[in-house]
Amino acid sequence: MNRQRFFRRVVLPAAFVLAVMIISTNIYDLSRHVESRLLHGFLANGSAVFMFLSIWLGAFFANTLLVNGLKGMASIFIYH
């Protein structure tokens, strides 16, 4: 059960942010080959928004995991 909580709390959020970053980076890179300027602008700007969001979400998850990890380590040293 503890392993499942670790997977849900740590692995899934990190995998989600990484997947969003990879997909939006590839869409951004491939959008230069689109002939339509309107579609190119939509794809490039839309994927750029998701890239910046994934950077923000990555920092958000990393900060939360770091704080929770430090609390856990502190509680081990304090209560033992």
Buried (B, 14 or more C-beta within 10 A) or exposed (E): EEEEEEEEBBEEBBEBBEEBBEBBBEBBEEBEEBEEEEEBEEBBEBBBEBBEBBEEBBEEBEEEBEEEEEEEEEEEEEEE
